[in-house]
């Protein structure tokens, strides 16, 4: 981990937030629209807007503690902004390179791997059990993925959003089959990788 407290706070918060919120948004948009431009637009939007939001949140939080210097507060703010912005933008790469279903799987693998590495590093620094910390953080990520998938499906069915916004029935069936396959993947994540955490 980074030895500087302010940089460490900003980096860990920004990285964690970028993984959870970006994956949640991507899964929800994919399940609701199956549209690559929509998913890319969502990533860009959350990378910019949420980076500013998180940075401001950290800034106010550090100020409220009334024990940090102005320099420390701004270091945490800037570290949060850039870690959230830059890591969120990396999720665009698989969407640009692969078909959307494959890109979603690659993005989940990328995000969850980053979360595992961050959790392991934190556990080693704090001299706690890495397995428990990783399991705890992956469990939260899995819950977000499952919930946003079904929220996206619900929005699509309730408000009549057609997959890919394409009226052609053949494409609709193809994308709908992909959505069902993605739902199976989400269910497997929930059943196989959501551990029962010790009290």
MDAnalysis code that builds the backbone (N, CA, C; Angstrom):
import MDAnalysis as mda
import numpy as np

u = mda.Universe.empty(597, n_residues=199, atom_resindex=np.repeat(np.arange(199), 3), trajectory=True)
u.add_TopologyAttr("name", ["N", "CA", "C"] * 199)
u.add_TopologyAttr("resid", np.arange(1, 200))
u.add_TopologyAttr("resname", ["UNK", "UNK", "UNK", "UNK", "UNK", "UNK", "UNK", "UNK", "UNK", "UNK", "UNK", "UNK", "UNK", "UNK", "UNK", "UNK", "UNK", "UNK", "UNK", "UNK", "UNK", "UNK", "UNK", "UNK", "UNK", "UNK", "UNK", "UNK", "UNK", "UNK", "UNK", "UNK", "UNK", "UNK", "UNK", "UNK", "UNK", "UNK", "UNK", "UNK", "UNK", "UNK", "UNK", "UNK", "UNK", "UNK", "UNK", "UNK", "UNK", "UNK", "UNK", "UNK", "UNK", "UNK", "UNK", "UNK", "UNK", "UNK", "UNK", "UNK", "UNK", "UNK", "UNK", "UNK", "UNK", "UNK", "UNK", "UNK", "UNK", "UNK", "UNK", "UNK", "UNK", "UNK", "UNK", "UNK", "UNK", "UNK", "UNK", "UNK", "UNK", "UNK", "UNK", "UNK", "UNK", "UNK", "UNK", "UNK", "UNK", "UNK", "UNK", "UNK", "UNK", "UNK", "UNK", "UNK", "UNK", "UNK", "UNK", "UNK", "UNK", "UNK", "UNK", "UNK", "UNK", "UNK", "UNK", "UNK", "UNK", "UNK", "UNK", "UNK", "UNK", "UNK", "UNK", "UNK", "UNK", "UNK", "UNK", "UNK", "UNK", "UNK", "UNK", "UNK", "UNK", "UNK", "UNK", "UNK", "UNK", "UNK", "UNK", "UNK", "UNK", "UNK", "UNK", "UNK", "UNK", "UNK", "UNK", "UNK", "UNK", "UNK", "UNK", "UNK", "UNK", "UNK", "UNK", "UNK", "UNK", "UNK", "UNK", "UNK", "UNK", "UNK", "UNK", "UNK", "UNK", "UNK", "UNK", "UNK", "UNK", "UNK", "UNK", "UNK", "UNK", "UNK", "UNK", "UNK", "UNK", "UNK", "UNK", "UNK", "UNK", "UNK", "UNK", "UNK", "UNK", "UNK", "UNK", "UNK", "UNK", "UNK", "UNK", "UNK", "UNK", "UNK", "UNK", "UNK", "UNK", "UNK", "UNK", "UNK", "UNK", "UNK", "UNK", "UNK", "UNK", "UNK", "UNK"])
u.atoms.positions = np.array([
    [0.836, -1.199, 0.000],
    [0.000, 0.000, 0.000],
    [0.872, 1.252, 0.000],
    [0.275, 2.390, -0.384],
    [0.982, 3.664, -0.398],
    [1.181, 4.145, 1.037],
    [2.399, 4.570, 1.370],
    [2.706, 4.960, 2.739],
    [2.057, 6.285, 3.117],
    [1.948, 7.200, 2.178],
    [1.303, 8.472, 2.461],
    [-0.182, 8.258, 2.743],
    [-0.633, 8.699, 3.920],
    [-2.009, 8.431, 4.340],
    [-3.029, 9.015, 3.368],
    [-2.838, 10.254, 2.982],
    [-3.814, 10.917, 2.111],
    [-3.904, 10.246, 0.750],
    [-2.743, 9.928, 0.160],
    [-2.737, 9.241, -1.127],
    [-3.348, 7.855, -1.008],
    [-3.062, 7.175, 0.099],
    [-3.602, 5.838, 0.318],
    [-5.122, 5.860, 0.422],
    [-5.648, 6.821, 1.163],
    [-7.097, 6.966, 1.296],
    [-7.736, 7.200, -0.070],
    [-7.182, 8.145, -0.812],
    [-7.744, 8.474, -2.118],
    [-7.667, 7.334, -3.106],
    [-6.522, 6.645, -3.132],
    [-6.334, 5.561, -4.095],
    [-7.244, 4.374, -3.795],
    [-7.272, 3.936, -2.535],
    [-8.089, 2.765, -2.196],
    [-9.579, 3.054, -2.371],
    [-10.008, 4.249, -1.967],
    [-11.422, 4.589, -2.125],
    [-11.793, 4.707, -3.600],
    [-10.954, 5.416, -4.360],
    [-11.251, 5.607, -5.779],
    [-11.253, 4.309, -6.556],
    [-10.286, 3.435, -6.267],
    [-10.202, 2.165, -6.985],
    [-11.382, 1.259, -6.653],
    [-11.706, 1.160, -5.371],
    [-12.843, 0.324, -4.966],
    [-14.143, 0.833, -5.566],
    [-14.339, 2.142, -5.493],
    [-15.559, 2.738, -6.028],
    [-15.660, 2.547, -7.533],
    [-14.538, 2.683, -8.230],
    [-14.569, 2.530, -9.691],
    [-14.956, 1.113, -10.087],
    [-14.482, 0.127, -9.350],
    [-14.806, -1.265, -9.670],
    [-16.281, -1.554, -9.416],
    [-16.748, -1.218, -8.223],
    [-18.119, -1.557, -7.846],
    [-19.145, -0.785, -8.673],
    [-18.986, 0.535, -8.740],
    [-19.997, 1.335, -9.431],
    [-19.977, 1.115, -10.939],
    [-18.793, 0.987, -11.531],
    [-18.717, 0.795, -12.981],
    [-19.269, -0.565, -13.380],
    [-18.901, -1.611, -12.652],
    [-19.450, -2.934, -12.963],
    [-20.968, -2.952, -12.779],
    [-21.434, -2.341, -11.691],
    [-22.881, -2.302, -11.463],
    [-23.619, -1.595, -12.577],
    [-23.078, -0.454, -13.003],
    [-23.709, 0.300, -14.088],
    [-23.677, -0.485, -15.389],
    [-22.521, -1.083, -15.705],
    [-22.395, -1.838, -16.950],
    [-23.374, -3.012, -17.000],
    [-23.460, -3.740, -15.910],
    [-24.363, -4.899, -15.863],
    [-25.810, -4.455, -16.006],
    [-26.185, -3.383, -15.301],
    [-27.557, -2.894, -15.401],
    [-27.907, -2.416, -16.794],
    [-27.001, -1.659, -17.420],
    [-27.261, -1.156, -18.772],
    [-27.279, -2.279, -19.795],
    [-26.372, -3.231, -19.637],
    [-26.354, -4.355, -20.570],
    [-27.645, -5.167, -20.468],
    [-28.038, -5.484, -19.252],
    [-29.234, -6.300, -19.056],
    [-30.495, -5.579, -19.492],
    [-30.479, -4.240, -19.442],
    [-31.670, -3.480, -19.808],
    [-31.742, -3.092, -21.262],
    [-30.589, -2.931, -21.924],
    [-30.605, -2.416, -23.297],
    [-29.855, -3.278, -24.300],
    [-28.806, -3.996, -23.865],
    [-27.951, -4.793, -24.763],
    [-27.353, -3.936, -25.875],
    [-27.082, -2.683, -25.533],
    [-26.571, -1.742, -26.528],
    [-25.146, -1.325, -26.166],
    [-24.217, -1.559, -27.088],
    [-22.818, -1.179, -26.845],
    [-22.656, 0.334, -26.668],
    [-23.260, 1.187, -27.524],
    [-23.128, 2.636, -27.314],
    [-23.662, 3.092, -25.952],
    [-24.747, 2.475, -25.498],
    [-25.315, 2.842, -24.197],
    [-24.350, 2.483, -23.079],
    [-23.763, 1.302, -23.154],
    [-22.808, 0.871, -22.125],
    [-21.576, 1.775, -22.121],
    [-21.051, 2.090, -23.303],
    [-19.890, 2.979, -23.387],
    [-20.237, 4.363, -22.830],
    [-21.408, 4.866, -23.208],
    [-21.839, 6.168, -22.686],
    [-21.979, 6.156, -21.177],
    [-22.482, 5.044, -20.643],
    [-22.612, 4.926, -19.199],
    [-21.268, 4.936, -18.496],
    [-20.300, 4.228, -19.069],
    [-18.956, 4.191, -18.475],
    [-18.332, 5.578, -18.469],
    [-18.425, 6.280, -19.603],
    [-17.856, 7.628, -19.682],
    [-18.526, 8.573, -18.691],
    [-19.838, 8.454, -18.591],
    [-20.585, 9.332, -17.686],
    [-20.191, 9.104, -16.234],
    [-20.145, 7.833, -15.839],
    [-19.835, 7.549, -14.438],
    [-18.368, 7.811, -14.133],
    [-17.499, 7.632, -15.124],
    [-16.075, 7.909, -14.912],
    [-15.857, 9.385, -14.579],
    [-16.574, 10.260, -15.258],
    [-16.397, 11.693, -15.035],
    [-17.217, 12.181, -13.838],
    [-18.524, 11.929, -13.880],
    [-19.410, 12.463, -12.835],
    [-19.119, 11.859, -11.471],
    [-18.943, 10.552, -11.423],
    [-18.725, 9.903, -10.132],
    [-17.326, 10.175, -9.594],
    [-16.362, 10.403, -10.488],
    [-15.017, 10.778, -10.030],
    [-15.067, 12.111, -9.292],
    [-15.779, 13.082, -9.850],
    [-15.941, 14.367, -9.162],
    [-16.717, 14.197, -7.864],
    [-17.784, 13.387, -7.914],
    [-18.603, 13.176, -6.724],
    [-17.820, 12.525, -5.595],
    [-17.086, 11.464, -5.913],
    [-16.282, 10.782, -4.893],
    [-15.175, 11.673, -4.351],
    [-14.549, 12.434, -5.247],
    [-13.476, 13.333, -4.817],
    [-14.009, 14.391, -3.857],
    [-15.177, 14.934, -4.180],
    [-15.787, 15.919, -3.285],
    [-16.174, 15.280, -1.957],
    [-16.685, 14.050, -2.019],
    [-17.052, 13.350, -0.792],
    [-15.858, 13.144, 0.127],
    [-14.739, 12.692, -0.458],
    [-13.519, 12.507, 0.332],
    [-13.027, 13.849, 0.871],
    [-13.095, 14.884, 0.036],
    [-12.648, 16.218, 0.444],
    [-13.421, 16.692, 1.683],
    [-14.737, 16.575, 1.631],
    [-15.568, 17.014, 2.757],
    [-15.355, 16.124, 3.976],
    [-15.209, 14.817, 3.742],
    [-14.984, 13.888, 4.849],
    [-13.684, 14.192, 5.581],
    [-12.610, 14.445, 4.805],
    [-11.320, 14.758, 5.414],
    [-11.372, 16.100, 6.152],
    [-12.088, 17.066, 5.584],
    [-12.227, 18.363, 6.250],
    [-12.989, 18.236, 7.566],
    [-14.024, 17.385, 7.563],
    [-14.862, 17.257, 8.753],
    [-14.125, 16.650, 9.937],
    [-13.054, 15.905, 9.676],
    [-12.284, 15.316, 10.766],
    [-11.479, 16.359, 11.524],
    [-11.235, 17.483, 10.861],
    [-10.574, 18.629, 11.500],
    [-9.198, 18.279, 12.082],
    [-8.494, 17.386, 11.412],
    [-7.153, 17.027, 11.887],
    [-6.159, 16.850, 10.733],
    [-6.557, 17.265, 9.539],
    [-5.682, 17.164, 8.377],
    [-5.312, 18.552, 7.880],
    [-4.127, 18.650, 7.316],
    [-3.714, 19.923, 6.718],
    [-4.411, 20.102, 5.374],
    [-4.356, 21.325, 4.874],
    [-4.958, 21.604, 3.567],
    [-4.301, 20.749, 2.485],
    [-2.984, 20.584, 2.578],
    [-2.261, 19.776, 1.597],
    [-2.736, 18.325, 1.635],
    [-2.893, 17.758, 2.827],
    [-3.342, 16.370, 2.965],
    [-4.747, 16.187, 2.402],
    [-5.602, 17.146, 2.662],
    [-6.981, 17.068, 2.156],
    [-7.006, 17.074, 0.632],
    [-6.207, 17.955, 0.030],
    [-6.197, 18.034, -1.431],
    [-5.490, 16.845, -2.070],
    [-4.504, 16.276, -1.387],
    [-3.867, 15.058, -1.891],
    [-4.878, 13.919, -1.964],
    [-5.670, 13.759, -0.913],
    [-6.696, 12.719, -0.897],
    [-7.745, 12.973, -1.974],
    [-8.097, 14.236, -2.155],
    [-9.104, 14.600, -3.154],
    [-8.629, 14.276, -4.564],
    [-7.415, 14.713, -4.891],
    [-6.859, 14.490, -6.233],
    [-6.629, 12.997, -6.482],
    [-6.125, 12.274, -5.464],
    [-5.887, 10.836, -5.621],
    [-7.192, 10.089, -5.870],
    [-8.247, 10.476, -5.171],
    [-9.558, 9.852, -5.379],
    [-10.061, 10.107, -6.791],
    [-9.954, 11.356, -7.234],
    [-10.470, 11.720, -8.557],
    [-9.787, 10.934, -9.667],
    [-8.465, 10.933, -9.663],
    [-7.748, 10.309, -10.771],
    [-7.792, 8.781, -10.717],
    [-7.778, 8.194, -9.523],
    [-7.883, 6.729, -9.444],
    [-9.256, 6.268, -9.901],
    [-10.304, 7.019, -9.529],
    [-11.657, 6.665, -9.968],
    [-11.810, 6.884, -11.471],
    [-11.360, 8.011, -11.967],
    [-11.503, 8.338, -13.386],
    [-10.748, 7.355, -14.270],
    [-9.472, 7.147, -13.987],
    [-8.626, 6.345, -14.873],
    [-9.003, 4.871, -14.848],
    [-9.263, 4.311, -13.659],
    [-9.597, 2.894, -13.625],
    [-10.975, 2.627, -14.218],
    [-11.906, 3.538, -14.022],
    [-13.231, 3.369, -14.637],
    [-13.131, 3.343, -16.156],
    [-12.255, 4.176, -16.705],
    [-12.110, 4.242, -18.159],
    [-11.522, 2.968, -18.749],
    [-10.794, 2.189, -17.933],
    [-10.220, 0.952, -18.470],
    [-11.306, -0.052, -18.874],
    [-12.498, 0.088, -18.317],
    [-13.575, -0.842, -18.651],
    [-14.119, -0.619, -20.059],
    [-13.769, 0.508, -20.669],
    [-14.197, 0.752, -22.046],
    [-13.446, -0.153, -23.014],
    [-12.206, -0.487, -22.688],
    [-11.346, -1.227, -23.610],
    [-11.970, -2.553, -24.062],
    [-12.402, -3.429, -23.146],
    [-13.011, -4.681, -23.626],
    [-14.301, -4.464, -24.410],
    [-15.055, -3.412, -24.071],
    [-16.295, -3.126, -24.807],
    [-15.979, -2.741, -26.248],
    [-14.877, -2.043, -26.454],
    [-14.469, -1.657, -27.803],
    [-13.883, -2.826, -28.595],
    [-13.262, -3.768, -27.891],
    [-12.542, -4.844, -28.578],
    [-13.384, -6.077, -28.855],
    [-14.381, -6.358, -28.013],
    [-15.107, -7.620, -28.106],
    [-16.598, -7.394, -28.304],
    [-17.274, -8.483, -28.637],
    [-18.729, -8.444, -28.622],
    [-19.187, -8.160, -27.198],
    [-20.391, -7.592, -27.068],
    [-20.798, -7.043, -25.783],
    [-20.855, -8.089, -24.672],
    [-21.377, -9.278, -24.969],
    [-21.450, -10.314, -23.932],
    [-20.054, -10.710, -23.471],
    [-19.136, -10.899, -24.419],
    [-17.751, -11.242, -24.070],
    [-17.112, -10.099, -23.289],
    [-17.379, -8.864, -23.718],
    [-16.821, -7.694, -23.039],
    [-17.295, -7.618, -21.591],
    [-18.549, -7.995, -21.350],
    [-19.068, -7.978, -19.988],
    [-18.341, -8.991, -19.115],
    [-18.103, -10.157, -19.647],
    [-17.401, -11.196, -18.887],
    [-15.957, -10.776, -18.605],
    [-15.290, -10.239, -19.641],
    [-13.916, -9.762, -19.471],
    [-13.872, -8.628, -18.441],
    [-14.835, -7.728, -18.498],
    [-14.873, -6.598, -17.561],
    [-15.067, -7.080, -16.129],
    [-15.929, -8.066, -15.940],
    [-16.127, -8.598, -14.592],
    [-14.863, -9.263, -14.087],
    [-14.195, -10.016, -14.956],
    [-12.944, -10.666, -14.549],
    [-11.887, -9.623, -14.189],
    [-11.792, -8.576, -14.988],
    [-10.827, -7.505, -14.756],
    [-11.122, -6.785, -13.436],
    [-12.374, -6.409, -13.253],
    [-12.743, -5.676, -12.050],
    [-12.584, -6.492, -10.780],
    [-13.042, -7.738, -10.807],
    [-12.957, -8.584, -9.618],
    [-11.520, -8.966, -9.307],
    [-10.692, -9.109, -10.342],
    [-9.270, -9.377, -10.117],
    [-8.600, -8.191, -9.423],
    [-8.935, -6.987, -9.892],
    [-8.400, -5.788, -9.247],
    [-8.846, -5.676, -7.807],
    [-10.101, -6.022, -7.541],
    [-10.620, -5.973, -6.178],
    [-9.921, -6.998, -5.288],
    [-9.664, -8.182, -5.841],
    [-8.939, -9.216, -5.082],
    [-7.528, -8.741, -4.729],
    [-6.839, -8.163, -5.703],
    [-5.468, -7.706, -5.474],
    [-5.433, -6.596, -4.432],
    [-6.368, -5.657, -4.538],
    [-6.435, -4.570, -3.570],
    [-6.751, -5.097, -2.175],
    [-7.690, -6.034, -2.091],
    [-8.076, -6.605, -0.802],
    [-6.922, -7.375, -0.175],
    [-6.194, -8.119, -0.998],
    [-5.056, -8.887, -0.494],
    [-3.970, -7.955, 0.043],
    [-3.692, -6.887, -0.698],
    [-2.673, -5.931, -0.267],
    [-3.071, -5.262, 1.044],
    [-4.349, -4.895, 1.153],
    [-4.836, -4.281, 2.384],
    [-4.713, -5.244, 3.562],
    [-5.072, -6.502, 3.343],
    [-5.016, -7.490, 4.416],
    [-3.590, -7.717, 4.895],
    [-2.660, -7.789, 3.948],
    [-1.268, -7.986, 4.315],
    [-0.737, -6.784, 5.102],
    [-1.137, -5.588, 4.682],
    [-0.695, -4.384, 5.379],
    [-1.242, -4.336, 6.804],
    [-2.500, -4.748, 6.966],
    [-3.152, -4.721, 8.275],
    [-2.906, -5.992, 9.082],
    [-2.187, -6.939, 8.482],
    [-1.853, -8.213, 9.134],
    [-3.108, -8.965, 9.589],
    [-4.085, -9.028, 8.675],
    [-5.302, -9.790, 8.909],
    [-5.391, -10.913, 7.889],
    [-6.394, -11.755, 8.032],
    [-6.570, -12.909, 7.160],
    [-6.987, -12.448, 5.760],
    [-6.142, -12.637, 4.738],
    [-6.495, -12.180, 3.385],
    [-7.733, -12.863, 2.829],
    [-7.936, -14.134, 3.156],
    [-9.075, -14.868, 2.613],
    [-10.382, -14.238, 3.057],
    [-10.440, -13.889, 4.328],
    [-11.675, -13.289, 4.840],
    [-11.938, -11.923, 4.205],
    [-10.880, -11.115, 4.081],
    [-11.044, -9.784, 3.498],
    [-11.467, -9.890, 2.034],
    [-10.813, -10.767, 1.276],
    [-11.158, -10.951, -0.133],
    [-12.581, -11.472, -0.275],
    [-12.944, -12.461, 0.552],
    [-14.295, -13.020, 0.480],
    [-15.347, -11.969, 0.798],
    [-15.067, -11.141, 1.776],
    [-16.005, -10.084, 2.165],
    [-16.233, -9.104, 1.025],
    [-15.141, -8.665, 0.404],
    [-15.259, -7.673, -0.659],
    [-15.859, -8.268, -1.940],
    [-15.498, -9.496, -2.253],
    [-16.087, -10.148, -3.431],
    [-17.571, -10.408, -3.236],
    [-17.965, -10.690, -2.011],
    [-19.382, -10.919, -1.728],
    [-20.203, -9.676, -2.022],
    [-19.690, -8.532, -1.596],
    [-20.387, -7.270, -1.862],
    [-20.466, -7.009, -3.367],
    [-19.348, -7.241, -4.062],
    [-19.335, -7.041, -5.515],
    [-20.327, -7.974, -6.212],
    [-20.389, -9.223, -5.752],
    [-21.316, -10.191, -6.354],
    [-22.765, -9.773, -6.145],
    [-23.076, -9.263, -4.968],
    [-24.436, -8.793, -4.693],
    [-24.800, -7.647, -5.634],
    [-23.861, -6.717, -5.835],
    [-24.102, -5.591, -6.738],
    [-24.360, -6.086, -8.158],
    [-23.548, -7.034, -8.628],
    [-23.696, -7.566, -9.985],
    [-25.052, -8.244, -10.160],
    [-25.434, -9.065, -9.203],
    [-26.714, -9.771, -9.295],
    [-27.882, -8.802, -9.275],
    [-27.870, -7.869, -8.322],
    [-28.987, -6.934, -8.184],
    [-29.132, -6.040, -9.410],
    [-28.020, -5.500, -9.911],
    [-28.121, -4.600, -11.059],
    [-28.547, -5.345, -12.323],
    [-28.159, -6.618, -12.430],
    [-28.619, -7.411, -13.574],
    [-30.135, -7.524, -13.579],
    [-30.700, -7.880, -12.442],
    [-32.152, -8.072, -12.392],
    [-32.909, -6.752, -12.416],
    [-32.318, -5.693, -11.891],
    [-32.938, -4.371, -12.031],
    [-32.984, -3.971, -13.507],
    [-31.895, -4.221, -14.228],
    [-31.879, -3.928, -15.655],
    [-32.917, -4.725, -16.424],
    [-33.037, -6.014, -16.088],
    [-34.053, -6.846, -16.741],
    [-35.459, -6.342, -16.427],
    [-35.667, -5.937, -15.174],
    [-36.987, -5.442, -14.769],
    [-37.340, -4.150, -15.504],
    [-36.372, -3.241, -15.600],
    [-36.611, -1.983, -16.308],
    [-36.926, -2.252, -17.779],
    [-36.187, -3.197, -18.374],
    [-36.420, -3.528, -19.776],
    [-37.821, -4.077, -20.005],
    [-38.248, -4.990, -19.138],
    [-39.570, -5.605, -19.308],
    [-40.699, -4.652, -18.931],
    [-40.465, -3.805, -17.938],
    [-41.519, -2.903, -17.469],
    [-41.754, -1.734, -18.412],
    [-40.661, -1.180, -18.935],
    [-40.780, 0.013, -19.770],
    [-40.607, -0.277, -21.256],
    [-40.542, -1.557, -21.610],
    [-40.568, -1.949, -23.012],
    [-39.321, -1.610, -23.783],
    [-38.148, -1.630, -23.124],
    [-36.902, -1.386, -23.848],
    [-36.502, -2.651, -24.579],
    [-36.383, -2.567, -25.879],
    [-36.008, -3.732, -26.668],
    [-34.500, -3.875, -26.692],
    [-33.985, -5.101, -26.580],
    [-32.529, -5.298, -26.618],
    [-31.907, -4.686, -27.860],
    [-30.918, -3.849, -27.655],
    [-30.232, -3.225, -28.775],
    [-31.053, -2.162, -29.472],
    [-32.298, -1.916, -28.971],
    [-33.204, -0.967, -29.599],
    [-33.379, -1.291, -31.074],
    [-33.339, -2.574, -31.430],
    [-33.438, -3.001, -32.817],
    [-34.776, -3.703, -33.014],
    [-35.608, -3.236, -33.932],
    [-36.934, -3.823, -34.105],
    [-36.936, -5.169, -34.806],
    [-35.814, -5.587, -35.358],
    [-35.787, -6.845, -36.088],
    [-35.910, -8.006, -35.103],
    [-36.885, -8.859, -35.337],
    [-37.180, -9.940, -34.391],
    [-36.016, -10.904, -34.236],
    [-35.302, -11.177, -35.341],
    [-34.212, -12.141, -35.258],
    [-33.107, -11.633, -34.345],
    [-32.778, -10.343, -34.470],
    [-31.753, -9.767, -33.608],
    [-32.247, -9.715, -32.171],
    [-33.531, -9.426, -31.999],
    [-34.105, -9.391, -30.655],
    [-33.928, -10.737, -29.976],
    [-34.211, -11.806, -30.684],
    [-34.080, -13.137, -30.092],
    [-32.621, -13.430, -29.772],
    [-31.733, -13.030, -30.690],
    [-30.323, -13.298, -30.458],
    [-29.823, -12.594, -29.205],
    [-30.140, -11.314, -29.079],
    [-29.693, -10.557, -27.922],
    [-30.398, -11.031, -26.655],
    [-31.666, -11.434, -26.796],
    [-32.399, -11.920, -25.633],
    [-31.770, -13.215, -25.114],
    [-31.339, -14.059, -26.034],
    [-30.656, -15.290, -25.624],
    [-29.360, -14.960, -24.896],
    [-28.656, -13.929, -25.377],
    [-27.439, -13.515, -24.685],
    [-27.753, -13.042, -23.275],
    [-28.858, -12.321, -23.139],
    [-29.228, -11.830, -21.813],
    [-29.520, -12.985, -20.865],
    [-30.193, -14.019, -21.381],
    [-30.468, -15.180, -20.544],
    [-29.173, -15.859, -20.146],
    [-28.222, -15.929, -21.105],
    [-26.930, -16.526, -20.787],
    [-26.185, -15.721, -19.749],
    [-26.278, -14.399, -19.858],
    [-25.616, -13.552, -18.875],
    [-26.268, -13.712, -17.512],
    [-27.590, -13.889, -17.501],
    [-28.278, -14.142, -16.239],
    [-27.790, -15.417, -15.580],
    [-27.546, -16.443, -16.389],
    [-26.998, -17.695, -15.842],
    [-25.630, -17.468, -15.211],
    [-24.815, -16.618, -15.874],
    [-23.493, -16.301, -15.327],
    [-23.636, -15.607, -13.982],
    [-24.558, -14.658, -13.889],
    [-24.776, -13.946, -12.624],
    [-25.232, -14.902, -11.527],
    [-26.119, -15.824, -11.893],
    [-26.581, -16.800, -10.906],
    [-25.439, -17.677, -10.420],
    [-24.540, -18.067, -11.326],
    [-23.399, -18.892, -10.928],
    [-22.469, -18.123, -9.982],
    [-22.303, -16.825, -10.256],
    [-21.485, -16.012, -9.359],
    [-22.095, -16.018, -7.962],
    [-23.409, -15.841, -7.909],
    [-24.089, -15.800, -6.620],
    [-23.980, -17.122, -5.886],
    [-24.154, -18.230, -6.601],
    [-24.187, -19.544, -5.961],
    [-22.802, -20.066, -5.611],
    [-21.816, -19.778, -6.461],
    [-20.499, -20.392, -6.282],
    [-19.473, -19.493, -5.596],
    [-19.653, -18.184, -5.716],
    [-18.599, -17.301, -5.231],
    [-19.068, -16.347, -4.133],
    [-20.290, -16.519, -3.656],
    [-20.776, -15.680, -2.560],
    [-20.687, -16.485, -1.282],
    [-19.596, -16.375, -0.543],
    [-19.396, -17.225, 0.632],
    [-20.238, -16.785, 1.806],
    [-20.420, -17.675, 2.739],
    [-21.048, -17.349, 4.004],
    [-19.956, -16.800, 4.909],
    [-20.037, -15.522, 5.214],
    [-18.961, -14.882, 5.945],
    [-19.057, -15.206, 7.428],
    [-17.925, -15.441, 8.102],
    [-17.952, -15.672, 9.551],
    [-18.299, -14.397, 10.283],
    [-18.905, -14.542, 11.434],
    [-19.289, -13.362, 12.218],
    [-18.032, -12.765, 12.870],
])
